Amino acid sequence: MQAVPDAQLRATPVDYPPLVPRRAVLLLPAVLLALAASGCGGDGDGESDATTTATQAETETETTGAAAGCRDVEAPDPREDGGETQPTEPLDPSKTWTLTFATSCGDFVVTLDVDGAPETAASLVALAEDGFYDDTVFHRIVPGFVIQGGDPTQSGSGGPGYQTVDAPPSDAAYVKGVMAMAKTATDPAGSSGSQFFVVTGPDVGLPPDYAIAGEVTDGLDVVELIGTLGDPQTEQPLQPVVIESVTASSS
């Protein structure tokens, strides 16, 4: 599968309605339509498959109150963003650093790429230790593409009040299970605040613009479950999926 050029992604008209203005956001919903139009993944019905999956999840949610494997929870109240201090010390590269995401749909673990994205990794650990991610939501879920969270305001525009930069390599691959950092189109490659996304498609063809924080090394089934709980047209969750806590550890 060939990556769709960034300029094409930004210029291609899409049916998704615009969401609220975002300071730190993955600005690539058009990749779903581009992949469907190119016939990637078989006979060109990938978009309808994603819609069917989302519809099934929505039906299940309406019947049971929550998708199987997820607890029926209310979204936490939005909080103000900012107020965080960027860490000045790098993480010990001789250790393995992980983040454990405890969500209303189960837990998953991300092993951080301390060598490839040292500033991003240090920032994520500092934010996790400060409780920045506790009681936040996945505010954007696009089936077959990404799940996105990390904004305490729940609007898609929040951040920690600072920005780090870890430019990804030119051959960066955004495949299922990769966790990377969201940014605006005007930010330099590898810029990040607190918003992150986890790829749920096999290879979503993104250009090397997004700092790769790490990859899911445990609980990928939880990520895949969360990835079904979004409307592919609005990119909105079909039910609240809450990040109850993020715990940083090293070994």
N, C-alpha and C positions, 0 to 999 in steps of 0.2 A: 504494500500500500504506500502510495506516495503522499508526502505531506502537502497540504494545501497551502499555497503561498500566503503569507501574512496579509499582503495588500488585498488579495482576493477575499480573505476572510472578513476584512473590515469593510470592504466595498459591497459585498454580496447582499442584496436585500433579503430580509428574513421575515417570517410571519410572527416571530416572537414579539409581544408588546414590550416597549421599553420599560425597564424597571427604574427605580429611583436612581438619581445620579450617584455614581460610585467613585470613591477615591481610590480604592484598592479592590479591583475586580478583574476576573478573567473575562476579557471582552471577546469571546470566541463562540457564541452560541451557533453561528452560521456553519460551523464545522459539521454539525449533524445533517443539515440540508445539503451541504456540499458532498458529504460522503454518500448520502442517499442518491443524489443526482448522478454521481459518478458510477453508481452500481457497486460500490465497495461492499463486500460482505455477502455477495451472492447475486440474487436476481433483482436487486434494487428495492426490496420491500423492507429494508432495515428500519426506516422511519415508522412504518405501520407496525412493525414488531415492537418497537419501543412504545408506541402508543397503546398497543394491546397490553403490554406488560404493565404500563401505568394504569390502564383501565381496570385490569384485574386486581392490582393492588388497591385501587380506590374502592372497588366493590367489596373487597375483603375488609377494608377499613370501615366501610359503612355497616357491614354485617357484624363485625366483632368488636368495633370500637378502636381497634389497632391491628396493624398487620401482624401475622403470626411471627413470633419471635421478638416483637416490640411491645413494651408496656404502653398503656394508654395514659399519656401525661399531658399536662398543660404547658404551653410555652412560658418560660420565665419572663418576667418583666424586662423590657429593654433597659440597658444601662448607658450612661455616658461613656464615650471613648476617651482615649488619650490618658495622660497622667503617668505613663510609664517611662522609665529611664533606660536608655540603651546600655547594655552591658559593655564593659570595656575590656574584660578579660576573656580570652578564648577558652573553650573547653579543652580538657586534657585529651589530646588525640590518641593517646595510647589506650584509652578506654572505649568501650562500646556504650553509646548513649541511646536510650530509648524513651519514647513517650507512650504512655498507656492511656488511651481514650476510653473512659467509661461513659457509655451512652445509654439511652433508653431502649436501644435495640441490641445491646450487648457491648462487649469490649473488643477493641483492636489495638495492636501495638505497631508503632512505627519506629524502625531503627534509623537514626539520623545519619546523614552523610557529613560527618564532621570534617573530613578532608576536602570534599568538593564544595561544601557550602559552610565554611566555619562561622561566618557572621550570622547567617540564618540560623544555624544550629544553636549557637549561644543565645540568640534572641528567643528562640522557641523555648529553650529550657528555662530562661529567666522568667518569661511570661507564664509558663506552666507553674513554676515554683511560687509565683506571686498570686496565683489563682485567677489570672486574667481570663482564662478560657472556661472557668467553672460557671455552670448555669448559662451557657450560650446555646445557640441552635445551629443546625445546618439550614441556612437561609436560602440556599439555592441547590436544587437537586434536578439534574438533567439525566434521565435514563440513558444508559449507554455512553455517557460522556464523563461527567464529574459530579461529585458532591462537594459543596463548598461551605465553609464555616469560618469561625474565628472573629466574628464581629459582634461585640457586646451590644451594639445598637440595634441589631437584627435588620438593619436597613440595607446592608451591603456597602455602606459608606464609611464604616468605622475602622479605627486602627489604634495602635498603641501610643501615637504621638511622635514616632520617629520612624526612620526607614533605614534598612540595611541593603547592601548590594553584594550579591555573589553571582557574577555572570556565569551562566551554564555553558558547558562545552558545545561546540558547533554540532556535535553528533548526539546531543541530548535526546533521549527517547521517552516520550510520555505514554507509557504503557500501563496496563491494569496494575493497580497497587502502588503506583508512584505517587508520592505526596510532594506537591510543589506549591509555590507561593503566588498568590494573585497580585496583579498590578494593573495600572491603567495603560492605555496605549502610548501615552506620552512619557511614561517613566522609562529610565534606562533598563536594558535587559538585565534580569536578575534582581530587580528591586523588589523589596517586600516590606510589609508591615506586620500585621498579625493574621490577615486572612490567608487561608490555605485552601487547596483543593486536592482531592484524592481521585485519581483516574479510575473509572469503572468500565471503560471500553477497552478492548484488546490493544488497540493502538489508535489514538484519536488524532494523530497527524498534526500536533501542535508544533509551531516553529520554536527554536531554542531561545525563547524570551523569558522563561519563568525559572526562577531559582529552584533547583531540585533539593528539597529538604531531606528526603529519605524515601523509604519504601515500607509498605506494610509487610511485616514478617510474621504476624500472627493475627488471626481474626479476619482474614480477607472475606470470609463468608458474611460477616457482619457488614462490611463495607458494601458488598454486593446487595445485601438486603436493603440497606439504606438507599442504595442507588435506584431501587425500583419504586421508591415512594415519592416520586416527583411527577409533575405534569410536564410533558415534553414541550408543550406550547407556551406555558406561562413560566416554566422553570421554578414554580413554587412547590413546596412540600405539600403532599396530600394529607399529612398529619404532622404534628410537632415531633421532631427528632432532637432530643436535648443532649448536649454534651454536659454531663453532670460534673466531671472532673477530668483533668489531664495531669498525670503524674510522671515526672521525669526521674530517671534512674540511670545508673552507670555500673559497669562491671568490668 
